[in-house]
Amino acid sequence: MDMVEWDGLTFEGNSIALFGAKLLVVKARRGMLGCGYLNVAAAEKLGHALAVVTGVSCYDDMLHAEVKQVSSEARNLGVVPGMTGAEALKTMN
């Protein structure tokens, strides 16, 4: 587990090294920001708030990347595609 700090807030980050890539997740209090390895359909089944960013290789990339997909629970919290990963995390915190 890593601590990811942004704009005075601290989030829990997890990184798993895979075959030439990383699976990245940053957890806020009410949801999570994940890389393209994560599946919105699975988050839907579990009722989890998930925002997905793609083309990222580190936490900093995730914070600056555009959110591409969101689960309905994330949308209920105010997260929408097009916002940055940092905005999504703040919204889910």
mmCIF file as gemmi writes it, N, C-alpha and C atoms, coordinates in Angstrom:
data_model
loop_
_atom_site.group_PDB
_atom_site.id
_atom_site.type_symbol
_atom_site.label_atom_id
_atom_site.label_alt_id
_atom_site.label_comp_id
_atom_site.label_asym_id
_atom_site.label_entity_id
_atom_site.label_seq_id
_atom_site.pdbx_PDB_ins_code
_atom_site.Cartn_x
_atom_site.Cartn_y
_atom_site.Cartn_z
_atom_site.occupancy
_atom_site.B_iso_or_equiv
_atom_site.pdbx_formal_charge
_atom_site.auth_seq_id
_atom_site.auth_asym_id
_atom_site.pdbx_PDB_model_num
ATOM 1 N N . MET Axp A 1 ? 0.844 -1.175 0 1 0 ? 1 A 1
ATOM 2 C CA . MET Axp A 1 ? 0 0 0 1 0 ? 1 A 1
ATOM 3 C C . MET Axp A 1 ? 0.888 1.235 0 1 0 ? 1 A 1
ATOM 4 N N . ASP Axp A 2 ? 0.45 2.245 -0.75 1 0 ? 2 A 1
ATOM 5 C CA . ASP Axp A 2 ? 1.148 3.527 -0.832 1 0 ? 2 A 1
ATOM 6 C C . ASP Axp A 2 ? 0.19 4.628 -0.405 1 0 ? 2 A 1
ATOM 7 N N . MET Axp A 3 ? 0.743 5.727 0.032 1 0 ? 3 A 1
ATOM 8 C CA . MET Axp A 3 ? -0.069 6.902 0.333 1 0 ? 3 A 1
ATOM 9 C C . MET Axp A 3 ? 0.062 7.867 -0.853 1 0 ? 3 A 1
ATOM 10 N N . VAL Axp A 4 ? -1.06 8.273 -1.412 1 0 ? 4 A 1
ATOM 11 C CA . VAL Axp A 4 ? -1.087 9.187 -2.548 1 0 ? 4 A 1
ATOM 12 C C . VAL Axp A 4 ? -1.629 10.512 -2.041 1 0 ? 4 A 1
ATOM 13 N N . GLU Axp A 5 ? -0.83 11.562 -2.133 1 0 ? 5 A 1
ATOM 14 C CA . GLU Axp A 5 ? -1.246 12.878 -1.643 1 0 ? 5 A 1
ATOM 15 C C . GLU Axp A 5 ? -1.547 13.792 -2.809 1 0 ? 5 A 1
ATOM 16 N N . TRP Axp A 6 ? -2.645 14.545 -2.659 1 0 ? 6 A 1
ATOM 17 C CA . TRP Axp A 6 ? -3.051 15.49 -3.7 1 0 ? 6 A 1
ATOM 18 C C . TRP Axp A 6 ? -3.864 16.606 -3.067 1 0 ? 6 A 1
ATOM 19 N N . ASP Axp A 7 ? -3.427 17.82 -3.244 1 0 ? 7 A 1
ATOM 20 C CA . ASP Axp A 7 ? -4.179 19.002 -2.832 1 0 ? 7 A 1
ATOM 21 C C . ASP Axp A 7 ? -4.603 18.929 -1.364 1 0 ? 7 A 1
ATOM 22 N N . GLY Axp A 8 ? -3.688 18.5 -0.497 1 0 ? 8 A 1
ATOM 23 C CA . GLY Axp A 8 ? -3.966 18.439 0.933 1 0 ? 8 A 1
ATOM 24 C C . GLY Axp A 8 ? -4.731 17.207 1.383 1 0 ? 8 A 1
ATOM 25 N N . LEU Axp A 9 ? -5.064 16.314 0.481 1 0 ? 9 A 1
ATOM 26 C CA . LEU Axp A 9 ? -5.79 15.089 0.819 1 0 ? 9 A 1
ATOM 27 C C . LEU Axp A 9 ? -4.865 13.89 0.657 1 0 ? 9 A 1
ATOM 28 N N . THR Axp A 10 ? -5.104 12.848 1.428 1 0 ? 10 A 1
ATOM 29 C CA . THR Axp A 10 ? -4.313 11.624 1.333 1 0 ? 10 A 1
ATOM 30 C C . THR Axp A 10 ? -5.229 10.449 1.01 1 0 ? 10 A 1
ATOM 31 N N . PHE Axp A 11 ? -4.818 9.663 0.028 1 0 ? 11 A 1
ATOM 32 C CA . PHE Axp A 11 ? -5.577 8.509 -0.432 1 0 ? 11 A 1
ATOM 33 C C . PHE Axp A 11 ? -4.706 7.259 -0.341 1 0 ? 11 A 1
ATOM 34 N N . GLU Axp A 12 ? -5.332 6.103 -0.307 1 0 ? 12 A 1
ATOM 35 C CA . GLU Axp A 12 ? -4.623 4.823 -0.285 1 0 ? 12 A 1
ATOM 36 C C . GLU Axp A 12 ? -4.426 4.338 -1.719 1 0 ? 12 A 1
ATOM 37 N N . GLY Axp A 13 ? -3.176 4.098 -2.087 1 0 ? 13 A 1
ATOM 38 C CA . GLY Axp A 13 ? -2.872 3.606 -3.421 1 0 ? 13 A 1
ATOM 39 C C . GLY Axp A 13 ? -2.349 2.187 -3.379 1 0 ? 13 A 1
ATOM 40 N N . ASN Axp A 14 ? -2.686 1.429 -4.406 1 0 ? 14 A 1
ATOM 41 C CA . ASN Axp A 14 ? -2.186 0.056 -4.538 1 0 ? 14 A 1
ATOM 42 C C . ASN Axp A 14 ? -1.726 -0.154 -5.973 1 0 ? 14 A 1
ATOM 43 N N . SER Axp A 15 ? -0.548 -0.73 -6.104 1 0 ? 15 A 1
ATOM 44 C CA . SER Axp A 15 ? 0.05 -0.978 -7.408 1 0 ? 15 A 1
ATOM 45 C C . SER Axp A 15 ? 0.525 -2.432 -7.453 1 0 ? 15 A 1
ATOM 46 N N . ILE Axp A 16 ? 0.149 -3.133 -8.507 1 0 ? 16 A 1
ATOM 47 C CA . ILE Axp A 16 ? 0.604 -4.51 -8.702 1 0 ? 16 A 1
ATOM 48 C C . ILE Axp A 16 ? 1.34 -4.569 -10.032 1 0 ? 16 A 1
ATOM 49 N N . ALA Axp A 17 ? 2.604 -4.92 -9.972 1 0 ? 17 A 1
ATOM 50 C CA . ALA Axp A 17 ? 3.394 -5.05 -11.197 1 0 ? 17 A 1
ATOM 51 C C . ALA Axp A 17 ? 2.957 -6.294 -11.954 1 0 ? 17 A 1
ATOM 52 N N . LEU Axp A 18 ? 2.61 -6.099 -13.209 1 0 ? 18 A 1
ATOM 53 C CA . LEU Axp A 18 ? 2.224 -7.199 -14.079 1 0 ? 18 A 1
ATOM 54 C C . LEU Axp A 18 ? 3.176 -7.226 -15.268 1 0 ? 18 A 1
ATOM 55 N N . PHE Axp A 19 ? 3.019 -8.106 -16.132 1 0 ? 19 A 1
ATOM 56 C CA . PHE Axp A 19 ? 3.893 -8.35 -17.268 1 0 ? 19 A 1
ATOM 57 C C . PHE Axp A 19 ? 4.051 -7.118 -18.162 1 0 ? 19 A 1
ATOM 58 N N . GLY Axp A 20 ? 4.945 -6.21 -17.764 1 0 ? 20 A 1
ATOM 59 C CA . GLY Axp A 20 ? 5.199 -5.007 -18.541 1 0 ? 20 A 1
ATOM 60 C C . GLY Axp A 20 ? 4.226 -3.875 -18.278 1 0 ? 20 A 1
ATOM 61 N N . ALA Axp A 21 ? 3.375 -4.018 -17.305 1 0 ? 21 A 1
ATOM 62 C CA . ALA Axp A 21 ? 2.398 -2.979 -16.969 1 0 ? 21 A 1
ATOM 63 C C . ALA Axp A 21 ? 2.103 -3.052 -15.474 1 0 ? 21 A 1
ATOM 64 N N . LYS Axp A 22 ? 1.269 -2.134 -15 1 0 ? 22 A 1
ATOM 65 C CA . LYS Axp A 22 ? 0.867 -2.126 -13.59 1 0 ? 22 A 1
ATOM 66 C C . LYS Axp A 22 ? -0.646 -2.051 -13.495 1 0 ? 22 A 1
ATOM 67 N N . LEU Axp A 23 ? -1.185 -2.721 -12.499 1 0 ? 23 A 1
ATOM 68 C CA . LEU Axp A 23 ? -2.585 -2.553 -12.126 1 0 ? 23 A 1
ATOM 69 C C . LEU Axp A 23 ? -2.575 -1.521 -11.012 1 0 ? 23 A 1
ATOM 70 N N . LEU Axp A 24 ? -3.273 -0.41 -11.208 1 0 ? 24 A 1
ATOM 71 C CA . LEU Axp A 24 ? -3.253 0.71 -10.27 1 0 ? 24 A 1
ATOM 72 C C . LEU Axp A 24 ? -4.653 1.013 -9.746 1 0 ? 24 A 1
ATOM 73 N N . VAL Axp A 25 ? -4.749 1.227 -8.441 1 0 ? 25 A 1
ATOM 74 C CA . VAL Axp A 25 ? -6.004 1.606 -7.802 1 0 ? 25 A 1
ATOM 75 C C . VAL Axp A 25 ? -5.69 2.637 -6.722 1 0 ? 25 A 1
ATOM 76 N N . VAL Axp A 26 ? -6.481 3.704 -6.682 1 0 ? 26 A 1
ATOM 77 C CA . VAL Axp A 26 ? -6.387 4.686 -5.606 1 0 ? 26 A 1
ATOM 78 C C . VAL Axp A 26 ? -7.76 4.742 -4.945 1 0 ? 26 A 1
ATOM 79 N N . LYS Axp A 27 ? -7.772 4.53 -3.643 1 0 ? 27 A 1
ATOM 80 C CA . LYS Axp A 27 ? -9.031 4.432 -2.898 1 0 ? 27 A 1
ATOM 81 C C . LYS Axp A 27 ? -9.312 5.72 -2.123 1 0 ? 27 A 1
ATOM 82 N N . ALA Axp A 28 ? -10.517 6.241 -2.32 1 0 ? 28 A 1
ATOM 83 C CA . ALA Axp A 28 ? -11.029 7.372 -1.539 1 0 ? 28 A 1
ATOM 84 C C . ALA Axp A 28 ? -11.997 6.81 -0.493 1 0 ? 28 A 1
ATOM 85 N N . ARG Axp A 29 ? -12.578 7.667 0.322 1 0 ? 29 A 1
ATOM 86 C CA . ARG Axp A 29 ? -13.49 7.187 1.369 1 0 ? 29 A 1
ATOM 87 C C . ARG Axp A 29 ? -14.728 6.494 0.82 1 0 ? 29 A 1
ATOM 88 N N . ARG Axp A 30 ? -15.259 6.995 -0.325 1 0 ? 30 A 1
ATOM 89 C CA . ARG Axp A 30 ? -16.522 6.45 -0.832 1 0 ? 30 A 1
ATOM 90 C C . ARG Axp A 30 ? -16.406 5.775 -2.191 1 0 ? 30 A 1
ATOM 91 N N . GLY Axp A 31 ? -15.195 5.604 -2.693 1 0 ? 31 A 1
ATOM 92 C CA . GLY Axp A 31 ? -15.039 4.978 -3.997 1 0 ? 31 A 1
ATOM 93 C C . GLY Axp A 31 ? -13.586 4.867 -4.39 1 0 ? 31 A 1
ATOM 94 N N . MET Axp A 32 ? -13.355 4.481 -5.636 1 0 ? 32 A 1
ATOM 95 C CA . MET Axp A 32 ? -11.981 4.292 -6.075 1 0 ? 32 A 1
ATOM 96 C C . MET Axp A 32 ? -11.778 4.722 -7.516 1 0 ? 32 A 1
ATOM 97 N N . LEU Axp A 33 ? -10.53 5.084 -7.784 1 0 ? 33 A 1
ATOM 98 C CA . LEU Axp A 33 ? -10.066 5.432 -9.118 1 0 ? 33 A 1
ATOM 99 C C . LEU Axp A 33 ? -9.167 4.29 -9.567 1 0 ? 33 A 1
ATOM 100 N N . GLY Axp A 34 ? -9.413 3.734 -10.73 1 0 ? 34 A 1
ATOM 101 C CA . GLY Axp A 34 ? -8.63 2.597 -11.19 1 0 ? 34 A 1
ATOM 102 C C . GLY Axp A 34 ? -8.176 2.757 -12.622 1 0 ? 34 A 1
ATOM 103 N N . CYS Axp A 35 ? -7.169 1.977 -12.974 1 0 ? 35 A 1
ATOM 104 C CA . CYS Axp A 35 ? -6.671 1.953 -14.346 1 0 ? 35 A 1
ATOM 105 C C . CYS Axp A 35 ? -7.602 1.089 -15.207 1 0 ? 35 A 1
ATOM 106 N N . GLY Axp A 36 ? -7.271 0.994 -16.486 1 0 ? 36 A 1
ATOM 107 C CA . GLY Axp A 36 ? -8.104 0.267 -17.43 1 0 ? 36 A 1
ATOM 108 C C . GLY Axp A 36 ? -8.212 -1.226 -17.19 1 0 ? 36 A 1
ATOM 109 N N . TYR Axp A 37 ? -7.397 -1.78 -16.294 1 0 ? 37 A 1
ATOM 110 C CA . TYR Axp A 37 ? -7.532 -3.194 -15.941 1 0 ? 37 A 1
ATOM 111 C C . TYR Axp A 37 ? -8.843 -3.469 -15.201 1 0 ? 37 A 1
ATOM 112 N N . LEU Axp A 38 ? -9.383 -2.453 -14.541 1 0 ? 38 A 1
ATOM 113 C CA . LEU Axp A 38 ? -10.581 -2.649 -13.733 1 0 ? 38 A 1
ATOM 114 C C . LEU Axp A 38 ? -11.835 -2.601 -14.602 1 0 ? 38 A 1
ATOM 115 N N . ASN Axp A 39 ? -12.843 -3.314 -14.163 1 0 ? 39 A 1
ATOM 116 C CA . ASN Axp A 39 ? -14.045 -3.536 -14.94 1 0 ? 39 A 1
ATOM 117 C C . ASN Axp A 39 ? -15.242 -2.852 -14.275 1 0 ? 39 A 1
ATOM 118 N N . VAL Axp A 40 ? -15.842 -1.908 -14.984 1 0 ? 40 A 1
ATOM 119 C CA . VAL Axp A 40 ? -17 -1.188 -14.45 1 0 ? 40 A 1
ATOM 120 C C . VAL Axp A 40 ? -18.167 -2.146 -14.216 1 0 ? 40 A 1
ATOM 121 N N . ALA Axp A 41 ? -18.329 -3.148 -15.068 1 0 ? 41 A 1
ATOM 122 C CA . ALA Axp A 41 ? -19.429 -4.113 -14.894 1 0 ? 41 A 1
ATOM 123 C C . ALA Axp A 41 ? -19.308 -4.837 -13.558 1 0 ? 41 A 1
ATOM 124 N N . ALA Axp A 42 ? -18.1 -5.195 -13.166 1 0 ? 42 A 1
ATOM 125 C CA . ALA Axp A 42 ? -17.899 -5.855 -11.868 1 0 ? 42 A 1
ATOM 126 C C . ALA Axp A 42 ? -18.234 -4.902 -10.73 1 0 ? 42 A 1
ATOM 127 N N . ALA Axp A 43 ? -17.833 -3.639 -10.851 1 0 ? 43 A 1
ATOM 128 C CA . ALA Axp A 43 ? -18.157 -2.638 -9.827 1 0 ? 43 A 1
ATOM 129 C C . ALA Axp A 43 ? -19.669 -2.461 -9.714 1 0 ? 43 A 1
ATOM 130 N N . GLU Axp A 44 ? -20.358 -2.511 -10.847 1 0 ? 44 A 1
ATOM 131 C CA . GLU Axp A 44 ? -21.822 -2.4 -10.849 1 0 ? 44 A 1
ATOM 132 C C . GLU Axp A 44 ? -22.447 -3.539 -10.042 1 0 ? 44 A 1
ATOM 133 N N . LYS Axp A 45 ? -21.984 -4.764 -10.29 1 0 ? 45 A 1
ATOM 134 C CA . LYS Axp A 45 ? -22.53 -5.927 -9.581 1 0 ? 45 A 1
ATOM 135 C C . LYS Axp A 45 ? -22.322 -5.83 -8.08 1 0 ? 45 A 1
ATOM 136 N N . LEU Axp A 46 ? -21.201 -5.226 -7.68 1 0 ? 46 A 1
ATOM 137 C CA . LEU Axp A 46 ? -20.87 -5.111 -6.257 1 0 ? 46 A 1
ATOM 138 C C . LEU Axp A 46 ? -21.396 -3.824 -5.614 1 0 ? 46 A 1
ATOM 139 N N . GLY Axp A 47 ? -21.927 -2.924 -6.429 1 0 ? 47 A 1
ATOM 140 C CA . GLY Axp A 47 ? -22.428 -1.657 -5.907 1 0 ? 47 A 1
ATOM 141 C C . GLY Axp A 47 ? -21.332 -0.698 -5.507 1 0 ? 47 A 1
ATOM 142 N N . HIS Axp A 48 ? -20.159 -0.804 -6.137 1 0 ? 48 A 1
ATOM 143 C CA . HIS Axp A 48 ? -19.019 0.047 -5.795 1 0 ? 48 A 1
ATOM 144 C C . HIS Axp A 48 ? -18.936 1.269 -6.701 1 0 ? 48 A 1
ATOM 145 N N . ALA Axp A 49 ? -18.45 2.352 -6.143 1 0 ? 49 A 1
ATOM 146 C CA . ALA Axp A 49 ? -18.176 3.561 -6.914 1 0 ? 49 A 1
ATOM 147 C C . ALA Axp A 49 ? -16.791 3.415 -7.53 1 0 ? 49 A 1
ATOM 148 N N . LEU Axp A 50 ? -16.719 3.434 -8.857 1 0 ? 50 A 1
ATOM 149 C CA . LEU Axp A 50 ? -15.461 3.267 -9.58 1 0 ? 50 A 1
ATOM 150 C C . LEU Axp A 50 ? -15.401 4.244 -10.738 1 0 ? 50 A 1
ATOM 151 N N . ALA Axp A 51 ? -14.271 4.937 -10.837 1 0 ? 51 A 1
ATOM 152 C CA . ALA Axp A 51 ? -13.957 5.763 -12 1 0 ? 51 A 1
ATOM 153 C C . ALA Axp A 51 ? -12.715 5.169 -12.641 1 0 ? 51 A 1
ATOM 154 N N . VAL Axp A 52 ? -12.717 5.041 -13.971 1 0 ? 52 A 1
ATOM 155 C CA . VAL Axp A 52 ? -11.619 4.404 -14.681 1 0 ? 52 A 1
ATOM 156 C C . VAL Axp A 52 ? -10.901 5.417 -15.569 1 0 ? 52 A 1
ATOM 157 N N . VAL Axp A 53 ? -9.566 5.423 -15.453 1 0 ? 53 A 1
ATOM 158 C CA . VAL Axp A 53 ? -8.697 6.203 -16.335 1 0 ? 53 A 1
ATOM 159 C C . VAL Axp A 53 ? -7.825 5.223 -17.108 1 0 ? 53 A 1
ATOM 160 N N . THR Axp A 54 ? -7.435 5.584 -18.315 1 0 ? 54 A 1
ATOM 161 C CA . THR Axp A 54 ? -6.649 4.664 -19.142 1 0 ? 54 A 1
ATOM 162 C C . THR Axp A 54 ? -5.341 5.315 -19.58 1 0 ? 54 A 1
ATOM 163 N N . GLY Axp A 55 ? -4.41 4.48 -20.027 1 0 ? 55 A 1
ATOM 164 C CA . GLY Axp A 55 ? -3.128 4.976 -20.512 1 0 ? 55 A 1
ATOM 165 C C . GLY Axp A 55 ? -2.227 5.508 -19.414 1 0 ? 55 A 1
ATOM 166 N N . VAL Axp A 56 ? -2.353 4.959 -18.217 1 0 ? 56 A 1
ATOM 167 C CA . VAL Axp A 56 ? -1.596 5.451 -17.065 1 0 ? 56 A 1
ATOM 168 C C . VAL Axp A 56 ? -0.588 4.403 -16.596 1 0 ? 56 A 1
ATOM 169 N N . SER Axp A 57 ? 0.516 4.877 -16.01 1 0 ? 57 A 1
ATOM 170 C CA . SER Axp A 57 ? 1.523 3.944 -15.52 1 0 ? 57 A 1
ATOM 171 C C . SER Axp A 57 ? 1.992 4.268 -14.104 1 0 ? 57 A 1
ATOM 172 N N . CYS Axp A 58 ? 1.419 5.338 -13.517 1 0 ? 58 A 1
ATOM 173 C CA . CYS Axp A 58 ? 1.763 5.699 -12.145 1 0 ? 58 A 1
ATOM 174 C C . CYS Axp A 58 ? 0.613 6.52 -11.552 1 0 ? 58 A 1
ATOM 175 N N . TYR Axp A 59 ? 0.679 6.741 -10.24 1 0 ? 59 A 1
ATOM 176 C CA . TYR Axp A 59 ? -0.387 7.487 -9.568 1 0 ? 59 A 1
ATOM 177 C C . TYR Axp A 59 ? -0.529 8.901 -10.117 1 0 ? 59 A 1
ATOM 178 N N . ASP Axp A 60 ? 0.59 9.56 -10.379 1 0 ? 60 A 1
ATOM 179 C CA . ASP Axp A 60 ? 0.526 10.928 -10.896 1 0 ? 60 A 1
ATOM 180 C C . ASP Axp A 60 ? -0.202 10.964 -12.237 1 0 ? 60 A 1
ATOM 181 N N . ASP Axp A 61 ? 0.08 9.978 -13.1 1 0 ? 61 A 1
ATOM 182 C CA . ASP Axp A 61 ? -0.653 9.888 -14.37 1 0 ? 61 A 1
ATOM 183 C C . ASP Axp A 61 ? -2.145 9.775 -14.115 1 0 ? 61 A 1
ATOM 184 N N . MET Axp A 62 ? -2.526 8.965 -13.119 1 0 ? 62 A 1
ATOM 185 C CA . MET Axp A 62 ? -3.935 8.751 -12.812 1 0 ? 62 A 1
ATOM 186 C C . MET Axp A 62 ? -4.622 10.052 -12.395 1 0 ? 62 A 1
ATOM 187 N N . LEU Axp A 63 ? -3.938 10.852 -11.609 1 0 ? 63 A 1
ATOM 188 C CA . LEU Axp A 63 ? -4.521 12.102 -11.119 1 0 ? 63 A 1
ATOM 189 C C . LEU Axp A 63 ? -4.783 13.086 -12.247 1 0 ? 63 A 1
ATOM 190 N N . HIS Axp A 64 ? -3.936 13.067 -13.274 1 0 ? 64 A 1
ATOM 191 C CA . HIS Axp A 64 ? -4.061 14.019 -14.377 1 0 ? 64 A 1
ATOM 192 C C . HIS Axp A 64 ? -4.863 13.485 -15.566 1 0 ? 64 A 1
ATOM 193 N N . ALA Axp A 65 ? -5.097 12.181 -15.6 1 0 ? 65 A 1
ATOM 194 C CA . ALA Axp A 65 ? -5.802 11.572 -16.732 1 0 ? 65 A 1
ATOM 195 C C . ALA Axp A 65 ? -7.296 11.873 -16.693 1 0 ? 65 A 1
ATOM 196 N N . GLU Axp A 66 ? -7.901 11.814 -17.843 1 0 ? 66 A 1
ATOM 197 C CA . GLU Axp A 66 ? -9.347 12.013 -17.975 1 0 ? 66 A 1
ATOM 198 C C . GLU Axp A 66 ? -10.084 10.729 -17.615 1 0 ? 66 A 1
ATOM 199 N N . VAL Axp A 67 ? -11.113 10.853 -16.812 1 0 ? 67 A 1
ATOM 200 C CA . VAL Axp A 67 ? -11.958 9.71 -16.475 1 0 ? 67 A 1
ATOM 201 C C . VAL Axp A 67 ? -12.711 9.293 -17.733 1 0 ? 67 A 1
ATOM 202 N N . LYS Axp A 68 ? -12.612 8.007 -18.063 1 0 ? 68 A 1
ATOM 203 C CA . LYS Axp A 68 ? -13.253 7.474 -19.274 1 0 ? 68 A 1
ATOM 204 C C . LYS Axp A 68 ? -14.574 6.767 -18.988 1 0 ? 68 A 1
ATOM 205 N N . GLN Axp A 69 ? -14.651 6.056 -17.852 1 0 ? 69 A 1
ATOM 206 C CA . GLN Axp A 69 ? -15.857 5.3 -17.506 1 0 ? 69 A 1
ATOM 207 C C . GLN Axp A 69 ? -16.133 5.461 -16.019 1 0 ? 69 A 1
ATOM 208 N N . VAL Axp A 70 ? -17.407 5.405 -15.656 1 0 ? 70 A 1
ATOM 209 C CA . VAL Axp A 70 ? -17.794 5.459 -14.247 1 0 ? 70 A 1
ATOM 210 C C . VAL Axp A 70 ? -18.914 4.463 -13.985 1 0 ? 70 A 1
ATOM 211 N N . SER Axp A 71 ? -18.932 3.931 -12.785 1 0 ? 71 A 1
ATOM 212 C CA . SER Axp A 71 ? -20.046 3.074 -12.374 1 0 ? 71 A 1
ATOM 213 C C . SER Axp A 71 ? -21.217 3.975 -11.981 1 0 ? 71 A 1
ATOM 214 N N . SER Axp A 72 ? -22.396 3.395 -11.892 1 0 ? 72 A 1
ATOM 215 C CA . SER Axp A 72 ? -23.571 4.192 -11.524 1 0 ? 72 A 1
ATOM 216 C C . SER Axp A 72 ? -23.43 4.763 -10.118 1 0 ? 72 A 1
ATOM 217 N N . GLU Axp A 73 ? -22.789 4.024 -9.213 1 0 ? 73 A 1
ATOM 218 C CA . GLU Axp A 73 ? -22.602 4.532 -7.851 1 0 ? 73 A 1
ATOM 219 C C . GLU Axp A 73 ? -21.657 5.737 -7.858 1 0 ? 73 A 1
ATOM 220 N N . ALA Axp A 74 ? -20.618 5.706 -8.676 1 0 ? 74 A 1
ATOM 221 C CA . ALA Axp A 74 ? -19.725 6.864 -8.802 1 0 ? 74 A 1
ATOM 222 C C . ALA Axp A 74 ? -20.49 8.048 -9.389 1 0 ? 74 A 1
ATOM 223 N N . ARG Axp A 75 ? -21.32 7.773 -10.383 1 0 ? 75 A 1
ATOM 224 C CA . ARG Axp A 75 ? -22.124 8.844 -10.99 1 0 ? 75 A 1
ATOM 225 C C . ARG Axp A 75 ? -23.076 9.459 -9.946 1 0 ? 75 A 1
ATOM 226 N N . ASN Axp A 76 ? -23.641 8.616 -9.084 1 0 ? 76 A 1
ATOM 227 C CA . ASN Axp A 76 ? -24.523 9.117 -8.021 1 0 ? 76 A 1
ATOM 228 C C . ASN Axp A 76 ? -23.787 10.044 -7.061 1 0 ? 76 A 1
ATOM 229 N N . LEU Axp A 77 ? -22.487 9.843 -6.916 1 0 ? 77 A 1
ATOM 230 C CA . LEU Axp A 77 ? -21.672 10.708 -6.048 1 0 ? 77 A 1
ATOM 231 C C . LEU Axp A 77 ? -21.248 11.996 -6.752 1 0 ? 77 A 1
ATOM 232 N N . GLY Axp A 78 ? -21.479 12.065 -8.074 1 0 ? 78 A 1
ATOM 233 C CA . GLY Axp A 78 ? -21.131 13.267 -8.828 1 0 ? 78 A 1
ATOM 234 C C . GLY Axp A 78 ? -19.953 13.122 -9.772 1 0 ? 78 A 1
ATOM 235 N N . VAL Axp A 79 ? -19.428 11.909 -9.915 1 0 ? 79 A 1
ATOM 236 C CA . VAL Axp A 79 ? -18.3 11.665 -10.819 1 0 ? 79 A 1
ATOM 237 C C . VAL Axp A 79 ? -18.842 11.456 -12.231 1 0 ? 79 A 1
ATOM 238 N N . VAL Axp A 80 ? -18.241 12.12 -13.21 1 0 ? 80 A 1
ATOM 239 C CA . VAL Axp A 80 ? -18.668 11.987 -14.599 1 0 ? 80 A 1
ATOM 240 C C . VAL Axp A 80 ? -17.451 11.82 -15.501 1 0 ? 80 A 1
ATOM 241 N N . PRO Axp A 81 ? -17.629 11.114 -16.617 1 0 ? 81 A 1
ATOM 242 C CA . PRO Axp A 81 ? -16.536 11.028 -17.589 1 0 ? 81 A 1
ATOM 243 C C . PRO Axp A 81 ? -16.121 12.432 -18.035 1 0 ? 81 A 1
ATOM 244 N N . GLY Axp A 82 ? -14.825 12.599 -18.227 1 0 ? 82 A 1
ATOM 245 C CA . GLY Axp A 82 ? -14.305 13.897 -18.661 1 0 ? 82 A 1
ATOM 246 C C . GLY Axp A 82 ? -13.606 14.666 -17.557 1 0 ? 82 A 1
ATOM 247 N N . MET Axp A 83 ? -13.972 14.397 -16.297 1 0 ? 83 A 1
ATOM 248 C CA . MET Axp A 83 ? -13.255 15.065 -15.209 1 0 ? 83 A 1
ATOM 249 C C . MET Axp A 83 ? -11.9 14.388 -15.037 1 0 ? 83 A 1
ATOM 250 N N . THR Axp A 84 ? -10.985 15.018 -14.33 1 0 ? 84 A 1
ATOM 251 C CA . THR Axp A 84 ? -9.68 14.399 -14.103 1 0 ? 84 A 1
ATOM 252 C C . THR Axp A 84 ? -9.802 13.353 -12.987 1 0 ? 84 A 1
ATOM 253 N N . GLY Axp A 85 ? -8.808 12.497 -12.918 1 0 ? 85 A 1
ATOM 254 C CA . GLY Axp A 85 ? -8.77 11.518 -11.842 1 0 ? 85 A 1
ATOM 255 C C . GLY Axp A 85 ? -8.754 12.189 -10.485 1 0 ? 85 A 1
ATOM 256 N N . ALA Axp A 86 ? -8.016 13.293 -10.364 1 0 ? 86 A 1
ATOM 257 C CA . ALA Axp A 86 ? -7.966 14.031 -9.089 1 0 ? 86 A 1
ATOM 258 C C . ALA Axp A 86 ? -9.339 14.563 -8.708 1 0 ? 86 A 1
ATOM 259 N N . GLU Axp A 87 ? -10.07 15.101 -9.679 1 0 ? 87 A 1
ATOM 260 C CA . GLU Axp A 87 ? -11.424 15.592 -9.404 1 0 ? 87 A 1
ATOM 261 C C . GLU Axp A 87 ? -12.332 14.446 -8.957 1 0 ? 87 A 1
ATOM 262 N N . ALA Axp A 88 ? -12.195 13.297 -9.612 1 0 ? 88 A 1
ATOM 263 C CA . ALA Axp A 88 ? -13.006 12.138 -9.251 1 0 ? 88 A 1
ATOM 264 C C . ALA Axp A 88 ? -12.716 11.69 -7.813 1 0 ? 88 A 1
ATOM 265 N N . LEU Axp A 89 ? -11.43 11.636 -7.445 1 0 ? 89 A 1
ATOM 266 C CA . LEU Axp A 89 ? -11.069 11.248 -6.083 1 0 ? 89 A 1
ATOM 267 C C . LEU Axp A 89 ? -11.624 12.227 -5.057 1 0 ? 89 A 1
ATOM 268 N N . LYS Axp A 90 ? -11.494 13.522 -5.326 1 0 ? 90 A 1
ATOM 269 C CA . LYS Axp A 90 ? -12.03 14.525 -4.4 1 0 ? 90 A 1
ATOM 270 C C . LYS Axp A 90 ? -13.528 14.362 -4.242 1 0 ? 90 A 1
ATOM 271 N N . THR Axp A 91 ? -14.216 14.077 -5.348 1 0 ? 91 A 1
ATOM 272 C CA . THR Axp A 91 ? -15.667 13.907 -5.319 1 0 ? 91 A 1
ATOM 273 C C . THR Axp A 91 ? -16.072 12.674 -4.517 1 0 ? 91 A 1
ATOM 274 N N . MET Axp A 92 ? -15.251 11.615 -4.584 1 0 ? 92 A 1
ATOM 275 C CA . MET Axp A 92 ? -15.567 10.363 -3.882 1 0 ? 92 A 1
ATOM 276 C C . MET Axp A 92 ? -15.013 10.343 -2.458 1 0 ? 92 A 1
ATOM 277 N N . ASN Axp A 93 ? -14.35 11.403 -2.044 1 0 ? 93 A 1
ATOM 278 C CA . ASN Axp A 93 ? -13.779 11.439 -0.693 1 0 ? 93 A 1
ATOM 279 C C . ASN Axp A 93 ? -14.76 12.008 0.234 1 0 ? 93 A 1
